[in-house]
Amino acid sequence: KNAKLDKFAYQFCSLLGSDKESWGFSYTGKLQHNGKSHFYGPPFGKGSVVGIYLDMWKGTLEFFVNRRPLGVAFKNLQGLQLYPMVCSTAAQSAMRIIVAVSQPVDLKLLSLRLLSTDNEIMQTLIRVPGIRISVCII
């Protein structure tokens, strides 16, 4: 909300992570925040699927490359008003949003998260008639 997007109006640079109001993940595999960057994951490029998981309950932001979790990238984001953004500094680049979901935290979701860490319970749940497999995999 408070990111200064016009600060670099006449410069060719990535805006995400350039100030304290934004957090970014670069195609080079580096995290960017407050003008600083550090290694986080593998580089990615054309054909890659990049996932983003923002957990406002825990205040964490996590990225995925080709559906592989890279771990928590940023913490202490509780209470902030955040907006998802993508940007590119490469000519003729394209991005596509595949899925966007907002799930309120409730007891059912918290219970499924806890249960999903126990393989024995998950094997039992999968055998229950009427339970969708996708519900059991979080």
Buried (B, 14 or more C-beta within 10 A) or exposed (E): EEBEEEEEEEEEEBBBBBBEBBBBBBBBBBBBBEEEBEEBBEEBEEEEEBBBEBBBEBBBBBBBBEEEEBEBBBEEBEEEEBEEEEBEEEEEEEEEEEEEEEEEEEEEEEEBEEBBEEEEEBEEBEEEEEEEEEEBEE
